[in-house]
Amino acid sequence: MFAIAASTVTSWGLYVLLPIFIAFLFFIMWDISKKSDAGRAGTFWIFLALGAGSVGFILKIIMEVAFKKMVNLISHFYHYSLISLKT
C-alpha cells in the first residue's frame, strides 16, 4: 500500500501548494480590479487589503530561513568554543 508521511504532506502543502494558491488569489484580485474599473488607486487598495495575508506568509518563510541560519551559526560557534576549552 502506498503511504506518505505526514511531514511530507505538510511540507508539500505549506511550501508548494499554498504559494500556488496565493498566486491564484493574486490573479483573482487583479481580475476583480479590472472588472470593477477600480483604476490605479482602487487596484492599489485591493492588493494592499487582500494581499496583506500573503505578504505575512512570505515574511514568515523568510524569517524561518533567517532564524535557522542564525541557530546554525550560534550552534557552530558554541561547538567550537567548547572544543577550544577542552584543549
C-alpha positions in Angstrom: 0.0 0.0 0.0 1.2 3.5 -0.8 1.7 5.7 2.2 3.1 9.2 2.6 4.5 10.6 5.9 2.5 13.4 7.5 5.6 15.6 7.5 5.9 15.2 3.7 2.3 16.1 3.1 2.6 19.1 5.4 5.8 20.4 3.8 4.4 20.0 0.3 1.2 21.7 1.2 2.9 24.6 3.0 5.8 25.3 0.6 4.4 24.2 -2.8 0.6 24.2 -2.8 0.0 27.2 -0.7 2.2 29.5 -2.8 0.3 28.3 -5.9 -3.0 29.1 -4.2 -1.7 32.6 -3.2 -0.6 33.3 -6.8 -4.1 32.3 -7.9 -5.6 34.7 -5.3 -3.4 37.5 -6.7 -4.8 36.7 -10.1 -8.3 36.9 -8.7 -7.5 40.3 -7.1 -6.2 41.6 -10.4 -9.3 40.3 -12.2 -11.6 42.0 -9.6 -9.8 45.3 -10.0 -10.1 45.1 -13.8 -13.7 44.1 -13.9 -14.8 46.8 -11.5 -12.8 49.5 -13.2 -11.1 50.3 -10.0 -8.3 52.4 -11.5 -4.8 52.7 -10.1 -5.8 53.8 -6.6 -8.5 51.1 -6.3 -6.2 48.4 -7.6 -3.6 49.5 -5.1 -6.1 49.3 -2.2 -7.4 45.9 -3.4 -3.9 44.5 -3.5 -3.0 46.1 -0.2 -6.0 44.9 1.7 -6.4 41.5 0.3 -2.7 40.8 -0.2 -1.6 41.6 3.4 -2.0 37.9 4.5 0.1 36.7 1.6 2.8 39.2 2.5 2.7 37.9 6.0 3.1 34.3 4.8 6.1 35.3 2.7 7.7 37.2 5.6 7.1 34.1 7.8 9.1 31.9 5.4 11.9 34.5 5.2 12.1 34.7 9.0 12.2 30.9 9.3 15.2 30.7 7.0 17.0 33.6 8.8 16.4 32.0 12.2 17.6 28.6 11.0 20.8 30.2 9.7 21.2 32.1 12.9 20.7 29.0 15.1 23.2 27.0 12.9 25.8 29.8 13.3 25.3 30.0 17.1 25.5 26.2 17.5 28.7 26.0 15.4 30.2 28.9 17.4 29.2 27.2 20.7 30.5 23.8 19.5 33.9 25.2 18.5 34.2 27.2 21.7 33.7 24.0 23.7 36.4 22.3 21.7 38.8 25.1 22.3 38.1 25.0 26.0 38.8 21.2 26.2 42.3 21.5 24.6 
